[in-house]
Amino acid sequence: MMRDAAQFNPLDASDSRVTRPAFWGALPERWTSEVEETLVCCHVWQETHDVKSFFLRSPQGRTFSFEPGQFLTLELEIDGEAINRCYTISSSPARPHTISITVKRVPGGKVSNWLHDNLRPGVSLRVLGPAGEFTCARHPAPKYLFLSAGSGVTPLMSMSRAHHDLAEDRDIIFVHSARTPDDIIFARELELIASSRANFRTSFVCERVGARTDWSGVTGFLSLPLLKLIAPDFMEREIFTCGPAPYMKAVRDLLDEAGFARERYHEESFSFETLTAQAEAPVEQPPAESSVETASFTVTFAKSRREIQCGARQTVLDAARQAGVRLASSCSQGMCGTCKVKLVSGQVEMKHSGGIRQREIDQGMALLCCSKPLSDLVVDK
Ligand SMILES: Cc1cc2nc3c(=O)[nH]c(=O)nc-3n(C[C@H](O)[C@H](O)[C@H](O)COP(=O)(O)OP(=O)(O)OC[C@H]3O[C@@H](n4cnc5c(N)ncnc54)[C@H](O)[C@@H]3O)c2cc1C
């Protein structure tokens, strides 16, 4: 049969002129940062006055596979300086064609401000990951309590979106704290999920009303009496918490006061203060056991011309901290890639958790947070 333009029916799948978006067919292959590290920004959305969501896609149209709550590490070069930063994937793993991160501008912060000012559709980013263990996927439970403050909402938002998309039969109470009602990230979407799922409830707690005159919600700080009002059965729930260090301490304190079992409590910190405090905390030396284990090696930081001693059982990052050498680091578990360096010479034993690619290891790179020296080292730092 002859077909002409007038007869063309775009809904007729047997017509070879009908083109379908790739995502209508079988799912394309998964994106993996081991193979392709570049993602392209395809959309930017202003969430609040100082928070934007950036949507990323694979240039090859690959799909993303991750657990809700996991993070990506962005590898950027800003003003000639290589900088890594972690950002949680805020989107749902059940929508695998794009991925989003949601970033709060941090006053004076290098990367968050760069992203807000420069990342727009068409711009490519080098990305590592996904990584991280802060996910309800690894802690199945019939009832959850999500507690977040500020940008700490992102991992819990990904978990909530997944719960909604997959129509899960779990009971979730999500309590989010913000400075003012205008600072609540994802307010409308959380309310929408709550309005369409009987087993999902959300509550917002604002420090103060700010410029809004129509706020009828709770003001003040999250406290044990308030938590008991919002979630009377909180002791039966698996709890996930993310937010600034003081908020998380307050949550831990109130849960301890209630006698909540720590095994069912999970938290993640994004906070610079916590990371700095961890970095400056004295590192305990493990007890010596044998001459091999008590061996000590010299680590030379070539650029800063510092030289330190590092025990065979100590990570280079711990030894550097002890010696007062400040190095960029974040997760301290070999996941985020923030402490990646080039080893000019020497050998290390490295037990990483996905924060470095095999190709980089082959090129002599190492993560200092999970590398113990096997010889004297020279590091390009
Ligand atoms: C696992 C993980 C997930 C994360 N997810 C998110 C997320 O979803 N959304 C999000 O917004 N953030 C997230 N973060 C935080 C994010 O990685 C960055 O830390 C944050 O965006 C700030 O980075 P920055 O480069 O803008 O600030 P930085 O340049 O690191 O500065 C941070 C603050 O420290 C101050 N500062 C910098 N250097 C010094 C110094 N030498 N002495 C004293 N003060 C200094 C700055 O003025 C600023 O106030 C996450 C972090 C982790 C570890």
PDBQT file of the ligand as one rigid body, heavy atoms in Angstrom, charges set to zero:
ROOT
HETATM    1  C1  LIG A 401      26.971  12.817  51.405  1.00  0.00    +0.000 C 
HETATM    2  C2  LIG A 401      26.687  14.304  51.209  1.00  0.00    +0.000 A 
HETATM    3  C3  LIG A 401      25.537  14.689  50.528  1.00  0.00    +0.000 A 
HETATM    4  C4  LIG A 401      25.249  16.039  50.339  1.00  0.00    +0.000 A 
HETATM    5  N1  LIG A 401      24.090  16.404  49.711  1.00  0.00    +0.000 NA
HETATM    6  C5  LIG A 401      23.780  17.702  49.569  1.00  0.00    +0.000 A 
HETATM    7  C6  LIG A 401      22.544  18.107  48.958  1.00  0.00    +0.000 A 
HETATM    8  O1  LIG A 401      21.723  17.266  48.540  1.00  0.00    +0.000 OA
HETATM    9  N2  LIG A 401      22.295  19.430  48.847  1.00  0.00    +0.000 N 
HETATM   10  C7  LIG A 401      23.164  20.392  49.294  1.00  0.00    +0.000 A 
HETATM   11  O2  LIG A 401      22.865  21.587  49.139  1.00  0.00    +0.000 OA
HETATM   12  N3  LIG A 401      24.332  20.028  49.890  1.00  0.00    +0.000 NA
HETATM   13  C8  LIG A 401      24.661  18.727  50.018  1.00  0.00    +0.000 A 
HETATM   14  N4  LIG A 401      25.848  18.365  50.610  1.00  0.00    +0.000 N 
HETATM   15  C9  LIG A 401      26.799  19.427  50.995  1.00  0.00    +0.000 C 
HETATM   16  C10 LIG A 401      27.687  19.772  49.794  1.00  0.00    +0.000 C 
HETATM   17  O3  LIG A 401      28.539  18.675  49.478  1.00  0.00    +0.000 OA
HETATM   18  C11 LIG A 401      28.610  20.964  50.053  1.00  0.00    +0.000 C 
HETATM   19  O4  LIG A 401      29.321  20.737  51.244  1.00  0.00    +0.000 OA
HETATM   20  C12 LIG A 401      27.850  22.285  50.153  1.00  0.00    +0.000 C 
HETATM   21  O5  LIG A 401      27.149  22.557  48.944  1.00  0.00    +0.000 OA
HETATM   22  C13 LIG A 401      28.837  23.433  50.414  1.00  0.00    +0.000 C 
HETATM   23  O6  LIG A 401      29.821  23.389  49.425  1.00  0.00    +0.000 OA
HETATM   24  P1  LIG A 401      30.502  24.718  48.889  1.00  0.00    +0.000 P 
HETATM   25  O7  LIG A 401      31.635  24.328  48.001  1.00  0.00    +0.000 OA
HETATM   26  O8  LIG A 401      29.492  25.654  48.341  1.00  0.00    +0.000 OA
HETATM   27  O9  LIG A 401      31.040  25.353  50.223  1.00  0.00    +0.000 OA
HETATM   28  P2  LIG A 401      32.540  25.328  50.791  1.00  0.00    +0.000 P 
HETATM   29  O10 LIG A 401      33.436  26.093  49.872  1.00  0.00    +0.000 OA
HETATM   30  O11 LIG A 401      32.911  23.942  51.102  1.00  0.00    +0.000 OA
HETATM   31  O12 LIG A 401      32.312  26.159  52.107  1.00  0.00    +0.000 OA
HETATM   32  C14 LIG A 401      31.337  25.759  53.101  1.00  0.00    +0.000 C 
HETATM   33  C15 LIG A 401      31.293  26.802  54.200  1.00  0.00    +0.000 C 
HETATM   34  O13 LIG A 401      32.513  26.843  54.862  1.00  0.00    +0.000 OA
HETATM   35  C16 LIG A 401      33.085  28.108  54.811  1.00  0.00    +0.000 C 
HETATM   36  N5  LIG A 401      34.520  27.835  54.621  1.00  0.00    +0.000 N 
HETATM   37  C17 LIG A 401      35.122  27.378  53.502  1.00  0.00    +0.000 A 
HETATM   38  N6  LIG A 401      36.440  27.231  53.736  1.00  0.00    +0.000 NA
HETATM   39  C18 LIG A 401      36.651  27.611  55.022  1.00  0.00    +0.000 A 
HETATM   40  C19 LIG A 401      37.794  27.674  55.865  1.00  0.00    +0.000 A 
HETATM   41  N7  LIG A 401      39.021  27.356  55.423  1.00  0.00    +0.000 N 
HETATM   42  N8  LIG A 401      37.631  28.111  57.142  1.00  0.00    +0.000 NA
HETATM   43  C20 LIG A 401      36.430  28.452  57.608  1.00  0.00    +0.000 A 
HETATM   44  N9  LIG A 401      35.300  28.415  56.849  1.00  0.00    +0.000 NA
HETATM   45  C21 LIG A 401      35.423  28.001  55.583  1.00  0.00    +0.000 A 
HETATM   46  C22 LIG A 401      32.424  28.813  53.627  1.00  0.00    +0.000 C 
HETATM   47  O14 LIG A 401      32.411  30.221  53.770  1.00  0.00    +0.000 OA
HETATM   48  C23 LIG A 401      31.054  28.232  53.706  1.00  0.00    +0.000 C 
HETATM   49  O15 LIG A 401      30.289  28.903  54.668  1.00  0.00    +0.000 OA
HETATM   50  C24 LIG A 401      26.147  17.032  50.811  1.00  0.00    +0.000 A 
HETATM   51  C25 LIG A 401      27.325  16.621  51.477  1.00  0.00    +0.000 A 
HETATM   52  C26 LIG A 401      27.581  15.298  51.678  1.00  0.00    +0.000 A 
HETATM   53  C27 LIG A 401      28.858  14.890  52.404  1.00  0.00    +0.000 C 
ENDROOT
TORSDOF 0
